[in-house]
Amino acid sequence: MKKFAVILLSGMLFSSAFVAGKGPQTSLPAPDADWPDSLYSVWYYTEGLKRNVISGDTAQARRLLLEAVRLDSAYAPAYFALASERLAASPDEAVEMARRAWLLDTANLWYERNYGRMLLSASRFPEALERYRRLIEKDSEDPDNYRLLAALYELQRNPYMALATLDTAEMRFGRIPYLSAMKRRLLIATGQLDKAIAETRTAAEEAPYESEHRIVLAGLYGLAKKDSLALAEYAAVLAADSTDVAALISLSDFYNDRRDYRSLLTVNQRIFQSDALPLDEKVKRFGIFTSDNRFYREYYPQINALAATLAVRYPHDPQVVELYAQHLMRSGELEQALALYKLHADDVPPQESYYKWIIDIESYLQRPDSVDRYVERALQRFPDRADFHIAKGNVHIYAGRPDEAIRIYRQSLRYADSDSLRGAIWGLVGDAHHQTAEAVRKQAAASGTTDAPRMRAAVRKAMKSCYAAYDRSLRYEADNALVLNNYAYFLALDSAHLDRALAMSERAVALTDNNPTYLDTQAWVLFRLGRIDEAKRIMRHAIALDARGSAELLVHYGDILHAAGENFLAETYWRKALEKGYDADSIARRITRMKENR
């Protein structure tokens, strides 16, 4: 009901003279001595209007108007002005002011119209209905009175009286577009589709060069399932003007209703070629067409044509660059998307998202030199963006320089603008310390000094720093699933604090709805705790969910099966991991130890 009231008000011809506001609290001025006492109300009324219109002092204006009616309670103009002033603050009070003005001068149509509009504004629709009935009797030459009365009948769920009112208006004034549109809508709502078609056809015949009527007629034919007639009307409109966007959009809707998606997309290519539709609307339409992956795949050629049309017409617009690059990536054309982003990397003003995508794609393609180059360029243009400082740290991680990465990550903290980002950065610091520990282990293995006290001390130091960084990360964001998972897994590898590790891994799984990697960690912690049957069940679930077929998960499952005494199955999963690229020496050692211990 409130929505309908807004619709009614949006069509009113009257605009309020006052806007609620605050003004200086000053004493009321007095008329000059040459003003006779009998005209003091007129003076205060005039001053009130001047204060509002010229000074914008609505509070003082209201006091002056109230003084006018205090001096002369029969001074209708002041009540009229006060009604508008009180509308926002107190609609019912505004109605009362308007009613008084009208009662003081019932022959004044301005006052009666204002009274009716105040009733509408206060949502007092039954009273407003009676008022507009009287207004049509007294003021039958105002078409808007008929519109408002018809709307009130519709609100009172009496559409046939609304139609009768509009018929009366048409007989008196002829066809008025907004009244005809209202009548057509009511005819459709009451199931009188044939009559709506007849009305619209007549309007189209009376104005054959106005496409609007023929477009509406085509839409009505479509509603009536008279598709050949609908298409004939669309064809006639487009024959006269092939770029008529209103007709093309209506035709697009027609094909959409019939699920004729190829024709729909063909029509939209013509829409995309038109300058009459704003680019934002075109981008929005493209987003709708590509929101469903099945639809995207089935109609890829047509969607590709739409994307190409936008790329040709708006080659430098950031929205279109992003749209086309994303389309290329969804099409599997990763190199072409990368080339497009690089082509626009020097656009002015520079676009941060372009650099993010370049860095992400180059990282995915494992091209550290290119990543490094574009990270530096991004930092030149966006020196305060934490994301690019983090990316610089990642470059050092890929290059096997964890100490340098830790330094860069710590520097990026000064640009972090949220606790979640600070938590993520400390998580990366922890990961880098773990990489340091792994580098020490590998170096020791290569030199045959894995039992050296210095090596063990270096690993303990790195892991202590790793856990300290994770603790800081979780203080910023306790539910960082990645940190929880990594922390739990590394504790399990060290056989340290396993109960805490289990709690963290369970929380990571709960936060990510059964992520197979996190399930693997949970199973591994249970395995370290000696809870083999639980570990086996969860590991089996992880492998079932793992669409990538991770070799590490297969190895872990084999290890757990071996601990459970299921050696044949254990060897089967180890060999599957070997097929997925797992280290052959590691698998061979597992199989050898298993056979020796039989």
N, C-alpha and C positions, 0 to 999 in steps of 0.2 A: 504493500500500500504506500509506503514511503517513496518507493521508486516511482510510482505513478504520480505522486505529488510533485516530484522533481520534474517529470515530463511536462506536467501542466504548467509549472512555473517557467520552464525554459521557453515557452512560447508566448509569454505575456509581453504585451507592448509597453506596459508601465514599468518604469525603473524607479527604485526608491531614491528619494532626494537626499537621504541622510545615510551615513555610514557610521556604525558604532565606533566610538573612539574616545580618547581622553583629551580634555583641554584644560587650560589653566583655571583654577578655582578663584574667580574674581567676582566682585559684587556686581549686581545688575546696574547698568547705566539707566539714566532717566531721560525722558523726552525733553527737548528744548522747551523753553517757556512759551513759545508761540504755537505749540501744539495744544489744541483744545482737549479737555478731559475726555470727551466722547470718542476721540480717535486714539487714545492711548493704546488700546488693544491692537489697532492697525500698526502703530509704531513698533510695539514689541514684536509683533509677527514679522514685520519687514526686517527688523534688526536680527531676528533669529535666522531668517533665510540668508541674510548677508554674512552673518558669522559662520554659517555652515559652508556656503558656496565660496566665499572670498577667503576667509581665515582658516577654514577647516576645523574650527573649534566646535565640535559637535556637542560637547557637554554644556558649554555656555549657550549654544543655540537652543538646546532643549529647555534650559531654565527660562530663556526669554519667551519661548512659545508657551510654556506653562504659566508664565506671568500674564500673557495675553488672555488665556482662557480664565485665569483667576479674576481678571478685571472685567471680562465679558464672557460669561459661561455660554452665550449663544453665538460666539464667534467661530463659525464653521471652518474657515481656512486654517486656523491654528490646529484644530482637531485633525484636519486632513493631513497636515504636515507631520504632526506628532505620530499618526498611525504609521507612517513610513519609518520614522525614527525608532519606534519601539519594536519593529518587526523582528529584528534579529534577537533582541534580548527577551521579549515576551510577546509571542504571537497572539495570545488571547487578549492581552492589553491593546495590541495594535488593532485587533478586530473591534474592540469596544470603542476606541478612538474613531475608527472609520465609521462605525455605526452612528455615533453621535453626530459626526459631520453630516452624514446623509439625512438623519432625522431632522436636523436643523434646516436642511434645504433639499427636500425630496425631489424637487424638479431638476436638480443638478445631476446630469448623467456622469460627470467626472467623479462625483462623490459616490454614486451608486456603483460604478465600475470599481472604484477603489475598495469599497466595502466587499464586493464579490472577490476581489483578488486577495484581500486580507483573510477572508474565510478559507480560500484555497491554501494560502500559506500556512494557516493554522491547522490544516487537514480536517477542517469541519465541513466535510463534503456534502452531507444531506442539506445543511443550511445553504451551502453554496449552490446546490442544484436548484433550490427554490428561488434563490436570488437571480440566477441566470435565466430561469424561466421568465421572471418579471422583466429582466433586462431586454430579452428578445421582443417582448411585447412593446416596450417603450423605445428600444433602440434597435430596430430591425435592420438597420443599414450597416451594421458592423459585423463582417464575416467572422471575426474572432470570437464573438459571443456564441456563434453556432458551434465553432470548434470546441470551445470550453464546455458548452452544455452537452455536446455529444460525448466528450471525454468523461464527463461526470456520469452520464447515463451508463457508459461502459463500465465505469468503476462500480456503479450500483448493480452490475450484472444484468443490465437491461440493454443488450446490443441492438435490439430491434427499434427501440425508441431512439437510440443513437443514430441508426441508419435513417430513420424518419426525419430526424433533425437535419442530417446532412443532405437528404433529398430536398428538404425545404430550402436550404441554403443554395443548392444548385439551381433550383427553379428561380430563385430571386437574383442570384449573381452570375449564373452560368458556371462553367467549370473553373475552379480555383485549384491549382496543383496540390497544395498541402491538404485541402479538404478532400480532393479526389483520392489521394493516397490513403488517407484515413478511412474513407469509405471502402476502398478496395480491400484494405486489411480486415475490416469488419465483415465484409462479404465472405472472405476466405474463412474467417473464424467461425462464421455461422453456417458453413458448408454450402454457400451459394457461389460455388466456383464458376459455374456457367455464366451467372450474372456478372461476376467480376470480369470474366473474359469479354463479355459483351460491352461492358462499360469501357474497358481499356481499348477494345477494338475501335469503338466510336471515337475515343480521344485520339487514337492514332490516325484515324481517317480525317479528323478535323485539323490535325497538325502533321501532315505527312513528312515534313522535313525535320521534325524533332525526333531524334532517335530514342529518346528516353521512353516514350510510350511503347515503341515497338520492342524495346528490350524487356520492359515489364510484361508485355503481351507474350513474348517468347517464354519468359519464366512461368507465366500462368499456364500456357500450353504444356509446359513441362510438368507442372503440378498435376494437370489433368491427364497425364500420360499420353498426350497427343504429340509424340516426339517429332513426327514428320513436319507438323505445322510449326513447332518450336524451332526446328532447324531451318525451316524456310524463312522465318522471321529473322533469326540470327544472320543468315546468309544475306538477306536484303539489307540489313543494317551495315554489315561489313563490306558489301558491294559498294555502298555509298561512301564508306570511310573505313578502310581496312585497318586503320590504327586506332579505332574507337575502343579505348581501354575498358570502358564500362561494359560494352558488349562482349569483349573478350573475357573479362572476369566472370560475367554471367554465364557465358558459354562454358567456361572452365568448371563452374559449379554444376552446370547441367551434366557434363561428362562425369564429374565426380560422383554425383547422385546415382549414375548408372554404372559406376565402377568400370568405365571405359578409360582406363588409365593411360593408355598410349595416346588417345585423342586428347586427354586432359593435358599431358605433358607437351604435346605438339602445340596446343593452344598457348600454353604458358611460355613456350619459346618465343612466340609472337609478342606476348606481354613483356617478356624480358628485353625485347628489342625496342620497346617503346620508351620514350623519355617522359611520358605522361605519368607513369607510376614511379614513385620515389624509390631510390635504391634500397632503403631500409625495408620497404615492403617486399621487394624482390628477394632480398636476403632471407627475410622471414619465411617466404614461400619455399625457398630452396631448403631451408631447415626442416620444414614440414615434410617435404618429399623425401628427405634423406634420413628421417628419424627412425625408420624401420629398416633393419638390415635385409630382411627378405625382400621387401619392396625395392630396396636399393639395388640388390643383385639382379632381380627380375627385369627391371627397367633401366639397367645401367646405360645403354646407348642413349636413351632420351635424356637421362639425368646428366650424362656427360656433355651432351649438347647444350643443356642449360648452363652448366658450369663454364663451358667454353664461351658461350655468349656473354656472360658477365665478365669473364676475363678479358675479352676483346673490347668490350664497351667501357670498362672501368679498370684499366690495367694498373693504375697506381693507387687505387683506393684501398686502404688497409683492410677493410672488411672483405673485399673481394680477393685480395692476396691471400688472406687467411682461409677464406672459403675454398679457393681453388687448390691451395696447397693441401688442405685437409682432404679434399676430394681425391687428389693424387695419391695421398698416403693410403686412403681407404681402398684405392684401386690397386695397391701394391707397387705404385710407381714412386718408391721412396727417393731414388736418386733425382727424379724430376722435381719432386717437392723440395728437396734440399737445394737444387739449382735455383728454383724460384725464390726461395727465401734469401739465398746469397745474392741474387740479382737485385733484391730490394734492401740489402743490408745497409746501403749508404743513403737510403731515402731520407728526406728532410721533411718533418722532424723524424729522428730515428725511432723505430718501433722496437720496444723491448722484447715483445713476444717473438719477433723474427730471430733474434739472437738466441733466445731460449730454445727454439726449435732446432736451429742449426747445431747448437751444442749437443742437444739430446740426440739428434739423428747421427751426428758424427761419432758420438760416444757409443751409440748402438752399433755402428758400423766399425767400431774399434779403430778409429783413426786419431790417435792421441795428438799428433802434430797439428792436425787441423783444429781439433778441439782447443788446444793451447792457443793457437792463433786467434780464433774467434772469441775465446774468453778474454784475451787481452784487449781486443777491439771493443768488446762489450763493456769492459771496465773503463775504457777511455770515455765512452759515451754515458755510462750509468755507474759512476764511481761509488755511489751510496747504496747500491742494490746488493743485499746480502746473498741473493741467489748466485750472482756471478762470482763473488768471492768464494762461495762454497764450491762452485764449479772449478775454480782455479785449484782449490785443495784437492778435488777429485782427480785432476790431471796428474798431480804428484802421486796420488795413490796408484793410478794406472801405471805410472812409470816406476813404481817400486821405491818411492821416496817418502815413506810414512812420516818421518820426522819433519820434513818440510811441509807436508800436508797438515800436520798438527798445528804448526805455526800459522798457516793460512786460515785454518778453521777457527783458531782462537781470535785472529784478527777480525774475522767476519762477525763475531759476536757483537762488536760495537755497532753494526748496522742492523742487527736483528730487532724487529719491532713487535715481537710477541713472545710469550713464554713458550708456545708450542714450537716456534722456530728455534729459540734458544735450546730447548730440549733436544730438538733434532740435531743441532750442531754438536752438542755435547755427545750425542750418540755416535756421530761421525768421528769425533775425537777418540772415543772408546774403540771404535772399529780400527782406527789407525794404530792405536797402541797394540791391539791384538795382531795387526799385520807385522808390527815390529817384532813381537814375540815369535811369530811364525818364521820371519826371516832369520832370526837367531837359530831357531831349531833346524832350518834347512842348511844353514851354513855349518852348523855343528855336524849334521848328518853327512854333509859332503866331505868334511875333514876328519870324520871318524871320532869326534870328541863329544858325543851326545851325553856322556856321563860326567863331563868336566864340571867342577863346582862353579867356575866362572860362567859357563853357559846356563846352568840352572839358575844362578842368581840373576842373570840378565833377563831370562824368561819370567822369573817371579816378579822382577821389578816392572817389566812391561805389562804383565797381566794385572798387577796391583793398580797401575795407572789406568788400565782399561776399565777395571771395576769401579774405580773412583769416578771416572768420567761418566760411566753408566749411572752411578748413583746421583750425580749432579743432574743428568738428563731427566731421570725419573722424579727428581724434586720439582723440576719445571713442569713436567707432564707425566703424571703417574701411569697413564694408560697409553703410552707410546708402545704399540704392539711390537714394532721391529726391535726396539731396545730390549724389551722384556724377553723376546725370543732369543736374541743373540746372547744376552746376559745368562739366561738359563742354559743355553747350549754350551757356552764356554765353561760355566761352573760344572756342568756334567762331565765335560772332557777332563777337567781337573779333579773330578770326584770330590768337589768341595761344596758345602752348604746345599746338599741335594734336596732337602725339604723346601728350602727357599726357592731353589731352581724349579721344583715341581709347581709351586704356587705361581711363579711368574709365567711358566709355559702354559699352564691352564688358563691364566688370564689372557695371554696372547691369543690362544685358540678361541676363547669366548668373544674377544673383541673383533675377530676377523671371520667368524662363521666358518670354522673348519678349513682354514688355509692348510694345504697338505704339508708345506714346509714347516709350519708351526706344530702340526700334529706329529711330524717326524721328531721335532725337538722334545715334545712331551713324551713320546714313546722312548726316546733315547734316555731321558732322565729316569723314567720308570725302569728301564733296563739296568741302569747304573744302581738303582735302589734294590735291584733283585726281584722286582715285581714283573716277572717274565711274561706271564699270561696276559696281564693288562697291556704290557708293552706290545706283545704280538697282535692283540686285537686292534689297538690304535694304529699300529704301523700298517696293518692290512687295510684299514680305512683310509690312511694317507695315500697309499699306492693306488687305491681305487679312485681317489679324487684327483690324482696327479695327471693332468692331461699331457704334460711334457715328457713323462717317462723318465724322471730324474734318476741318473745312475747312482747318486749318493743314497737316495731313499731305498733303492734295490739292495745296495750293499748293507745298509743298516738292517733291513728286514732279514737278509741272510744271516747277519751276526746274531740277531735275536733268535732266529730259528735254530741256529747252531747251539746257542745256550739252552734252548728248550729240548735239545736232543734230536731235533728233526734234521739230520745231516743231509739227507738226499735233497730235501726242499731247499736247505741252506745253500748247497752247491748250485742248485738250479738258479736261484736268484743272484748268486755271485756271478755266474756265467752270463746272465741277462745284463748285469751291470757292465761286464766286460764288453758285451756287444754294443752297449751305449757309450763306450769310450772311457770307462773307468780305468785307472792305472793297472796295467797287466801284472806288474811285479807284486803289487799289493794283493790282488786276487790270488795269484799263485801262492803267496805265503799263507794266505788263509786256508786254501785247499790242502796244502802240504801239512800244516799244523793239525788240521782236522783228521787227516788220514793217519798221522803219526800217533794221535791220541785215541784211536779206536781200540 
